[in-house]
Amino acid sequence: MMNLLTPFGMFALFGILVIIIIYIIKSRYEEHSVSSTYIWQLSKRFAKGRIPLSSFNRILALILLISMFILLAFILSSPLFMFEGGATEYVLMIDGSCSMQMIDEEGVTRFERAKEKITELTEEMESGSIVHVIYVGDKANEVVTSEDPDEIQFKIRTLNPINARCDEGGAVEIASDFVQKNNDAEVILYTDCDAQIDNVEVVNLAGENDFNVSVLDLTYSEGERGYDFTAKIGSYGKDTVAYLALRLDGRIRGSKEIAVSDGEEIDVVINTTTTEFDRATITIEMDENDEVFKDNFPIDDSCEVVRSTEGTKKILVCGTEVFFLQGALTAIGGYEITYTDKYNGEEGYDLYILDRPTEDSYPEDGAIWAFAPEYSVSTSLYNIDEAVNVKDINSGEVAYLTASESKGTASSLIVPALAHADIAVSKIKTIQAKTAADIVFEIASRTAVVAGANEDGLRTLTFAFDIHDSDLPIKIDFIPIIKGSLRYLLPTVADSGKVDVGQQIRLTVLPMCYSMYVEAPSEKMVAYDVNTDYIETIFNEVGTYTITENLKKGTATFTIYSHPEFTEINMQSSWNGIVIERNSGVKAQTDSKIDPSIYIVIGLLAVLLIEWVVHCREQY
C-alpha cells in the first residue's frame, strides 16, 4: 500500500496539460528545397530512414516531458510504501544509575556504550520501526518516541548517568504501558549486570575484567600521640593490592599498602602525630608497582571527613530534687552538666533545665526545659494556672499520658519514645496553650507537654506536671523520652555527617537562624527558607557538602559527606525481581515502510538524460 505524505504535490501533474497544449499549438514550419542543399537533404532523409523509430522523435519528446512531470509530482508528494507487519516496536530502557559511570580501558563509560548500542539498533532496524527510549535516572521518563534514527540519536546524545541509584520501578511501569498496548513490542534493557527480568532482553555492558576498590568510610579518634584515622576499604570484582594516602589539610600525613580480597571489606588504621586538622582525605592512589592506580570506578576512590569545631553542649540543671534527671542525663552522656539548687541569673549555657521554677523571668541565651513551672516560659505559647489533682478532673486517682495529633518537630522526636509503657500522672498544672504551641502530650484532655520557641527564637519544652507526681522515672521509656527531648532542645543540623547520594536528608534550621545556604562539592550554592523547623533536600553530587547557618549570635557550620550508595559500588544487580507482564490478547502490527524517493529521483535523472539525447539527435 502506498501513502502520500504531501498529496498536494500531485498538483504538479497540471504541468502535463500545459505541455500538451504547447505541443498542439506549436507552429509548423514548411521546408523548401533549393538547389544548393537538395543533395544534402536527400542524404539526411536517407539516413533517417535507416534509423528505427526515427519518425517517432517528436512524440517521444512529448512522452519524456510528460514522464518528467509525473516523476516530479511523485517526488513532491513524498510517497511511502507500507508493508504489513514488517517492522518492530522497540521499548529501550537505558540504565542511568551511578555504576554506569564505570569506565573501560579506553576510558569509555558503560553509559556511553549503551548509547552506542542504541545508535547501532536505530541504524539497522527496519524502516517504519518505532522506538521508545526510557531514560532511567533518579526518576524514569520517556525521552523520545520516534521512527527517525537521527531524532533518536539526537535526543539521547545529551543524556548522562546520575550519581545515585536509578528508578527501576518507574521504568518498568512506563515500559509495561507500552507492552500492554502491543504485546509484540520488544523490550531491551541496557544495564551493567546479568539481571533476570521476565519478557526483557538484558544487554549487560559490564566488562569481564571490571573491578572496583572503594573507600566506604573514614572516621577519626584521638590517639596516644595524635589523631588516628580508620578507613573502611572494600574490593569488588577481584583480589587487589592498593596504596592508601592520608592527607590532612592537603598534605600527606600517612600511607599504607593493603591487600583486599574480592568481596572483602576491611578496616585500615593510619596513626598520625597530628593534633590539629580541619579536613582529612583518604585516597586510593597506587598499586604494588608504584604506578597510578586505576580501577573502573574512580568516583569512590576517596572519602573525606571534616573535624567538628562544635564544642560539648553545656547544660545547667536547677532544682533541689533532680536525682531522676541526673541519673538519666548521666546514662545518656555527651554533655557538660552543672547542677545548682536554684537559677540565679547564670548565663552561657546551651540548655537550662528548671525543676519547679518559681521565677517569673527566664534565661535568654539558651533553650529552656521547665517542669511544673509557676509561670509561663513564653507568654506567646501558653498561660499557666495553679496545679490541680487529677482526681478532681478525672474519674480516677491518676490519668495517663496520651500523644496528641500534632505533626510538629517536638512531637516527631518525643512521641515515638513513648512506646512501651503507660505513664500515670496524679497532679498537673493547668496550661492554656495558644496556636503557636506544639502540644506533644495530653492528660484527661488537658495539655501535659507543650513545645515551641520563646520570643528570642530559642526552643522551649514545658512539662505541666512534676515528674515526682508521676511514675515516669520508673518506666522503661523514661530515658528515651529524655533523649528525644534533648534532641529537640539541642538540635544539630543533621543526624549524621555521611549520607548516600540521592537519599533524602533532613536539615534542621537552628534557633535564631536568619539565613541558611548549602554549598555542594561543585561549589554550587543554594539558599533555603528558614521560616520552618527543618528542610528536606537531596544531595546529588559525590563529595563534601557544607551547610552554613547564620545565627543572631554567630555562625554554625556543618559538613556532610555524600557517598555513592553501596548497591552502586559492589558490582551487584539492583534489577532482579522485576517483572514486565505481557497481555497475550493485545497485538498491534507495526508496518514496515519504504521511501521510494531516491529511486524516483534516479528515474527522473534518467528521463532527463534520454530527453537530452533525443534533443541533441534532432538538432545534430
C-alpha positions in Angstrom: 0.0 0.0 0.0 1.3 3.5 -0.9 0.6 6.6 1.1 1.3 10.2 0.0 2.7 12.3 2.9 2.2 15.6 1.0 -0.6 14.9 -1.5 -0.6 18.5 -2.7 2.5 17.7 -4.7 0.2 16.0 -7.2 -0.8 19.4 -8.4 2.4 19.3 -10.5 0.5 17.0 -12.9 -1.2 20.0 -14.2 2.1 20.7 -15.9 1.3 17.8 -18.3 -1.8 19.7 -19.5 0.4 22.7 -20.3 2.9 20.6 -22.2 0.1 19.0 -24.3 -1.4 22.4 -25.1 2.0 23.8 -26.1 2.6 20.7 -28.3 -0.8 21.2 -30.0 -0.4 24.9 -30.8 3.3 24.7 -31.7 3.8 26.3 -35.1 4.5 24.1 -38.2 7.1 25.4 -40.5 7.4 24.3 -44.1 10.6 23.1 -45.7 11.6 24.5 -49.2 14.3 22.8 -51.1 16.8 24.8 -53.0 19.5 23.5 -55.4 22.4 24.1 -53.1 21.0 21.9 -50.3 19.0 19.4 -52.3 21.5 16.6 -52.3 22.3 17.1 -48.6 18.6 16.9 -47.7 18.2 13.7 -49.7 21.2 12.1 -47.8 19.7 13.2 -44.5 16.3 11.7 -45.4 18.1 8.5 -46.4 19.9 8.3 -43.1 16.8 8.8 -41.1 15.1 6.1 -43.0 17.8 3.7 -41.9 17.3 4.6 -38.1 14.4 2.7 -36.5 11.6 4.8 -35.0 13.1 8.0 -36.3 9.6 9.1 -37.3 8.6 9.0 -33.6 11.1 11.6 -32.4 8.5 14.3 -31.8 6.1 12.1 -29.9 9.0 10.5 -27.9 10.0 14.0 -26.7 6.4 14.6 -25.6 6.3 11.3 -23.7 9.6 12.1 -22.0 8.3 15.5 -20.9 5.1 14.0 -19.5 7.2 11.4 -17.7 9.3 14.1 -16.1 6.3 15.8 -14.7 4.8 12.6 -13.4 8.0 11.7 -11.6 8.3 15.3 -10.3 4.8 15.1 -8.9 5.6 11.9 -7.0 8.8 13.4 -5.5 6.8 16.5 -4.3 4.1 14.2 -2.8 6.6 12.2 -0.7 5.3 8.7 -1.4 5.7 5.9 1.2 5.1 2.2 0.6 3.7 0.3 3.6 4.2 -3.5 4.1 2.1 -5.2 6.8 4.0 -6.5 9.9 7.5 -6.0 8.6 8.7 -3.6 11.3 9.2 -3.8 15.1 8.2 -1.7 18.1 11.1 -1.3 20.5 11.0 -0.2 24.1 14.6 0.6 25.1 15.4 1.2 28.8 18.8 2.8 29.4 20.1 2.4 33.0 21.4 5.8 34.2 22.5 4.8 37.7 25.8 5.7 39.2 27.5 2.3 38.3 27.0 3.1 34.6 29.9 5.6 35.1 32.4 2.8 35.3 34.9 3.1 32.5 36.7 0.6 30.3 40.4 0.5 29.4 39.8 3.2 26.7 38.1 5.5 29.2 34.6 5.0 27.7 31.8 4.7 30.3 29.2 1.9 30.3 26.6 4.6 29.7 28.3 5.8 26.5 28.5 2.2 25.3 24.7 1.9 26.0 24.1 4.9 23.8 26.3 3.4 21.0 24.2 0.2 21.2 21.0 2.2 20.7 22.6 4.1 17.8 23.5 0.8 16.1 20.0 -0.6 16.6 18.3 2.5 15.1 20.6 2.4 12.1 20.0 -1.3 11.4 16.2 -1.5 12.2 13.6 -2.0 9.5 12.1 1.2 8.1 8.9 2.0 10.0 10.0 0.6 13.3 9.0 2.6 16.3 11.5 3.2 19.1 10.6 4.4 22.7 13.6 5.3 24.7 13.2 5.4 28.5 15.9 7.1 30.5 16.2 5.5 34.0 17.7 8.2 36.2 16.6 9.4 39.6 13.2 9.4 38.0 12.3 7.3 35.0 11.0 9.2 32.0 10.3 8.7 28.3 12.9 10.6 26.3 11.7 10.1 22.8 9.3 8.1 20.7 10.2 8.2 17.0 10.8 6.3 13.8 13.6 8.6 12.8 17.1 7.3 13.7 18.5 10.9 13.6 15.9 12.2 16.0 16.5 9.3 18.4 20.3 9.7 18.3 19.9 13.5 18.9 17.7 13.0 21.9 20.0 10.5 23.7 23.1 12.5 22.9 22.8 14.8 26.0 21.8 12.0 28.5 24.2 11.3 31.3 24.2 8.9 34.3 23.5 10.2 37.8 25.4 9.6 41.0 22.7 7.7 42.7 20.5 4.6 42.2 18.1 4.7 39.4 14.3 4.5 39.4 13.9 0.8 38.3 10.2 0.7 39.4 9.3 3.8 37.4 11.0 2.4 34.3 9.2 -0.9 34.5 5.8 0.9 34.9 6.4 3.0 31.7 7.6 0.0 29.7 4.7 -2.1 30.9 2.3 0.6 29.5 3.8 0.1 26.0 3.7 -3.7 26.3 0.1 -3.6 27.3 -0.7 -1.8 24.1 1.4 -4.1 21.9 2.2 -7.5 23.2 4.8 -8.0 20.4 6.8 -4.9 21.5 10.5 -5.9 22.1 11.8 -4.6 25.5 15.5 -4.2 25.8 17.4 -3.0 29.0 20.9 -1.6 28.7 22.5 -2.0 32.1 25.7 -3.4 33.7 24.6 -6.6 35.3 23.1 -10.0 34.3 19.7 -9.1 35.6 16.9 -11.7 35.2 13.8 -9.9 34.1 10.8 -11.7 32.6 10.0 -10.6 29.0 13.0 -8.3 28.8 16.2 -8.7 26.8 19.1 -7.6 29.0 22.2 -6.1 27.4 25.0 -6.4 30.0 27.6 -3.7 29.4 29.9 -4.7 32.2 33.3 -5.8 31.2 34.6 -9.3 32.2 37.6 -7.7 34.0 35.9 -4.8 35.6 36.6 -4.2 39.3 36.2 -1.6 41.9 38.0 -0.7 45.1 36.1 1.7 47.2 36.7 3.8 50.3 33.4 3.2 52.1 34.0 5.3 55.2 36.5 7.4 57.1 36.4 8.2 60.8 38.9 9.7 63.3 39.6 9.5 67.0 42.2 10.8 69.4 45.2 8.5 69.8 48.2 8.5 72.1 50.3 10.9 70.0 47.7 12.5 67.8 44.6 11.6 65.7 44.1 8.1 64.4 42.2 7.6 61.2 40.2 4.5 60.3 39.2 3.9 56.7 36.9 1.1 55.6 38.0 -0.3 52.2 36.1 -2.8 50.0 37.1 -4.6 46.8 34.6 -5.9 44.3 35.4 -7.9 41.2 38.9 -9.2 42.0 41.6 -9.5 44.6 43.8 -6.5 44.6 46.6 -4.6 46.3 46.2 -0.9 46.8 48.1 2.0 48.3 46.3 4.4 50.6 47.3 8.0 51.1 46.0 10.1 54.0 46.0 13.9 53.5 45.4 16.4 56.3 44.5 19.8 55.0 46.0 18.9 51.7 49.4 17.5 52.9 50.2 13.7 53.1 50.5 12.7 56.7 50.3 8.9 56.4 50.1 6.0 53.9 49.6 2.3 53.9 49.7 -0.6 51.4 46.9 -3.1 51.7 45.7 -6.3 50.1 42.0 -6.8 49.8 40.2 -10.0 48.5 37.2 -9.9 46.2 34.1 -9.1 48.2 36.1 -8.3 51.4 35.7 -5.1 53.4 38.5 -4.3 55.9 39.3 -1.5 58.4 42.6 0.2 57.8 44.0 2.3 60.7 46.6 5.0 60.0 48.2 6.6 63.1 49.4 10.2 63.0 51.2 12.6 65.3 48.9 15.4 64.1 47.0 17.1 66.9 45.2 19.7 64.8 43.5 19.5 61.4 40.4 20.8 59.6 39.9 18.4 56.7 41.1 14.8 56.3 41.0 12.9 52.9 41.9 9.2 52.3 42.6 8.3 48.7 43.4 5.1 46.8 46.3 6.1 44.6 48.9 3.5 43.6 49.3 -0.2 43.2 52.1 -2.5 44.3 54.2 -1.4 41.3 54.0 2.2 42.3 52.0 3.0 39.2 49.0 5.2 39.2 46.1 3.1 40.5 43.2 2.7 38.1 40.1 0.7 38.9 36.9 1.0 36.7 35.1 3.3 39.1 37.3 6.3 40.3 34.3 8.2 41.7 34.6 6.3 45.0 38.4 6.1 45.3 38.4 8.7 48.1 36.5 9.8 51.2 36.6 12.9 53.3 35.8 14.0 56.8 35.8 17.5 58.3 36.7 17.8 62.0 33.9 19.2 64.0 34.6 22.5 65.7 31.5 22.4 67.8 32.2 22.0 71.5 30.4 19.9 74.0 26.9 21.3 74.8 26.6 22.9 78.2 23.5 22.2 80.4 22.6 23.9 83.7 20.2 21.9 85.8 18.3 23.9 88.5 16.4 22.2 91.3 16.7 20.5 94.7 15.3 17.1 93.8 16.7 16.3 90.4 18.2 12.9 91.1 15.9 11.2 88.5 17.0 13.7 85.8 20.6 13.4 87.0 20.6 9.6 86.5 19.0 9.9 83.0 21.5 12.6 81.9 24.4 10.6 83.2 23.3 7.5 81.4 22.9 9.4 78.1 26.2 11.2 78.5 28.0 13.5 76.0 27.1 16.8 77.8 28.9 19.1 80.2 26.4 19.4 83.0 26.3 21.7 86.0 23.9 21.4 88.9 22.5 24.1 91.2 19.6 24.4 93.6 18.1 27.5 92.0 18.5 29.6 88.9 20.4 32.7 89.9 20.9 34.5 86.7 23.6 32.3 85.3 24.5 32.7 81.6 26.4 30.9 78.9 24.6 27.6 78.8 23.0 25.9 75.8 20.2 24.5 77.8 18.6 25.4 81.2 16.6 22.6 82.9 14.4 24.1 85.6 12.6 21.9 88.1 9.5 23.6 89.5 10.9 27.1 89.0 9.1 30.0 90.8 10.9 32.8 88.9 8.8 35.0 86.6 11.8 35.6 84.3 13.9 33.0 82.5 17.3 32.8 80.8 17.5 34.5 77.4 20.6 32.9 75.9 19.7 29.2 75.8 16.9 26.7 75.4 14.6 26.1 78.3 13.1 22.9 79.7 10.8 23.5 82.6 8.9 21.0 84.9 5.7 22.3 86.5 6.7 26.0 86.3 5.0 28.7 88.3 4.9 31.0 85.3 4.9 30.5 81.6 8.4 30.4 80.0 6.8 32.2 76.9 3.6 34.1 77.0 3.3 33.7 73.3 2.9 29.9 73.7 0.7 29.5 76.7 -0.6 30.8 80.0 -0.3 28.7 83.2 -2.5 28.4 86.3 -2.4 26.6 89.6 -1.9 22.8 89.7 -4.9 20.6 90.2 -5.2 17.0 91.4 -6.1 14.6 88.6 -8.9 13.1 90.7 -10.6 16.5 90.6 -10.8 16.4 86.7 -10.9 12.7 86.1 -12.8 9.7 87.4 -9.7 8.0 88.9 -6.8 8.9 91.1 -4.4 9.1 88.1 -4.6 9.8 84.4 -2.3 8.6 81.6 -0.2 10.5 79.0 -1.7 10.3 75.5 0.0 11.6 72.4 -1.6 14.5 70.6 -2.3 14.6 66.9 0.4 17.2 66.4 2.8 16.8 63.5 5.3 19.3 64.9 9.0 18.8 65.3 8.9 18.2 69.1 6.1 15.6 68.7 8.0 13.8 65.9 11.1 13.4 68.2 9.5 12.8 71.6 6.2 10.9 71.0 7.9 7.8 69.4 9.9 7.3 72.6 6.6 6.5 74.5 6.2 3.1 73.1 6.3 0.5 75.9 4.5 1.8 78.9 1.6 3.9 80.2 2.7 6.9 82.1 0.4 7.7 85.1 0.2 11.3 86.5 -1.6 12.3 89.7 -1.2 16.1 89.6 -1.0 18.6 86.8 -0.7 22.3 86.1 -3.4 24.0 84.0 -2.0 25.2 80.8 -3.9 27.2 78.2 -1.9 26.6 75.0 -2.0 29.1 72.1 -1.9 28.4 68.4 1.9 28.9 68.2 2.4 26.0 70.6 3.1 22.4 69.7 1.1 20.2 72.1 3.0 16.9 72.5 1.1 15.0 75.2 -2.3 15.4 76.9 -3.7 14.2 80.2 -7.5 13.9 80.6 -8.0 16.3 77.6 -5.6 18.8 79.2 -2.2 19.9 77.9 0.5 17.9 79.6 3.6 18.7 77.5 3.9 21.7 75.2 6.8 22.8 73.0 7.6 25.9 70.9 10.0 28.8 70.8 10.3 31.8 73.1 10.5 35.5 72.0 14.2 35.1 71.1 13.6 32.1 68.9 15.1 29.6 71.4 13.3 26.3 71.8 11.3 25.6 74.9 9.7 22.5 76.4 7.3 22.5 79.3 6.0 19.6 81.3 2.8 20.7 83.0 3.5 18.1 85.8 6.3 17.4 88.2 7.9 14.1 87.4 7.7 13.2 91.1 3.9 13.3 90.7 4.1 10.6 88.0 5.6 7.1 87.5 7.7 8.3 84.5 11.1 7.9 86.2 10.5 4.2 86.9 9.3 3.4 83.4 11.4 1.9 80.6 10.5 4.8 78.4 12.0 7.4 80.7 15.5 7.6 79.2 14.2 7.6 75.6 11.8 10.5 76.4 14.6 12.4 78.0 16.9 11.7 75.0 14.1 12.7 72.5 13.6 15.9 74.5 17.3 16.8 74.3 17.3 16.2 70.6 14.5 18.7 70.2 16.0 21.3 72.6 19.6 21.0 71.4 19.2 20.3 67.7 22.1 19.6 65.3 21.9 20.5 61.6 21.8 16.8 60.7 21.8 13.4 62.5 24.8 12.1 60.5 27.9 13.5 58.8 27.5 10.9 56.0 24.7 10.3 53.5 24.2 8.2 50.4 23.9 10.2 47.1 20.3 10.5 46.1 18.9 9.9 49.6 16.6 12.4 51.1 18.1 14.2 54.1 16.5 16.5 56.7 18.5 19.6 57.7 17.4 21.3 60.9 17.0 25.1 61.0 18.8 26.1 64.2 17.2 28.5 66.7 17.8 32.2 65.9 18.8 31.4 62.3 18.1 34.2 59.8 19.8 32.7 56.7 20.9 29.3 55.6 22.7 28.0 52.5 24.3 24.8 51.3 27.5 24.6 49.2 27.9 21.5 47.0 31.2 19.8 46.1 31.0 21.6 42.7 30.8 24.9 44.7 27.2 25.5 43.6 25.3 27.3 46.4 21.6 27.1 47.2 19.9 29.3 49.8 16.9 27.9 51.8 13.9 29.4 53.5 14.5 29.4 57.3 10.9 30.1 58.3 10.5 26.5 59.3 11.9 24.0 61.7 13.7 21.9 59.1 14.1 21.5 55.3 14.3 18.3 53.3 16.6 18.0 50.3 18.6 15.5 48.3 22.3 15.6 47.7 23.1 14.6 44.1 26.9 15.0 44.0 29.7 12.9 45.4 31.8 14.8 48.0 31.5 17.2 50.9 28.5 19.4 51.3 28.9 22.4 53.6 25.8 23.7 55.4 26.1 27.2 56.8 23.5 28.8 59.1 23.9 32.5 60.1 22.6 32.9 63.6 21.9 36.1 65.7 24.9 35.1 67.9 27.4 33.7 65.3 27.6 31.2 62.5 27.1 27.4 62.6 28.8 25.3 60.0 28.1 21.6 59.4 29.6 19.3 56.8 28.1 16.1 55.3 30.0 13.7 53.0 27.8 12.4 50.2 28.9 8.9 49.0 27.6 6.6 46.3 25.1 4.1 47.5 26.5 0.6 48.4 24.4 -1.1 45.7 26.1 1.0 43.1 29.7 0.2 44.0 29.6 -3.6 44.9 29.1 -4.8 41.3 25.7 -6.3 42.1 22.4 -6.0 40.3 19.5 -3.9 41.6 17.2 -5.0 38.8 16.5 -8.6 39.8 12.9 -9.5 40.9 11.3 -7.1 38.4 8.7 -8.4 36.0 7.1 -6.9 32.9 3.7 -8.6 32.3 2.6 -9.2 28.7 -1.1 -9.2 27.6 -1.4 -12.0 25.2 -4.6 -10.7 23.8 -3.3 -7.4 22.5 -1.1 -7.3 19.4 -0.5 -4.3 17.3 1.2 -4.8 13.9 4.0 -2.4 13.1 4.2 -1.9 9.3 7.5 -1.6 7.6 7.9 1.4 5.3 9.9 2.0 2.2 10.6 5.5 0.9 11.0 5.3 -2.9 12.0 9.0 -3.3 15.6 8.1 -4.1 14.5 5.7 -6.9 12.1 8.3 -8.3 14.9 10.9 -8.4 17.2 8.4 -10.2 14.3 7.7 -12.7 13.8 11.5 -13.2 17.5 11.9 -13.9 17.4 9.0 -16.4 14.5 10.6 -18.2 16.3 13.9 -18.4 19.3 12.2 -19.9 17.2 10.4 -22.5 15.3 13.7 -23.4 18.7 15.4 -23.8 19.9 12.7 -26.1 16.7 12.9 -28.2 17.0 16.7 -28.4 20.6 16.5 -29.5 19.8 13.9 -32.1 17.1 16.1 -33.6 19.4 19.1 -33.7 22.5 17.5 -34.9 
